[in-house]
Amino acid sequence: MQRAAERIDRAAATIASPVPEAARGADPSPAPPSGNDALTAAQASGDLERSMAEAIQARRAYEANARALERNDAIQRRAISLGA
């Protein structure tokens, strides 16, 4: 669960990063903009999409771990109530 929480934190930091950087870098050419000029570096490189997918996967892993712990707790309570 700790790893899933860390993955969510890393993905959230990438998604929420408001630092806009020129996606074209320091290209001094007079060429017209490629359409990525207003994007952050994360958006232009595809990191945003990867981070969103990572956040979804980490959330599902966290939820699965939480359900497993809840089921284990229920089984232990049931065993105790049966006198085992």
Residue pairs with C-beta under 8 A, 6 or more apart in sequence:
1 62
1 65
1 66
1 69
3 61
4 58
4 59
4 61
4 62
4 65
5 58
5 62
7 54
7 55
7 57
7 58
7 61
8 55
8 58
8 59
8 62
10 51
10 54
11 51
11 52
11 54
11 55
11 58
12 51
12 55
14 42
14 47
14 48
14 51
15 42
15 48
15 51
15 52
15 55
17 40
17 42
18 40
19 40
19 41
20 38
20 39
20 40
21 40
21 41
22 37
23 34
23 36
23 37
23 39
23 40
23 41
23 43
23 44
23 45
24 33
24 34
24 36
24 37
36 43
36 44
40 48
41 47
42 48
42 51
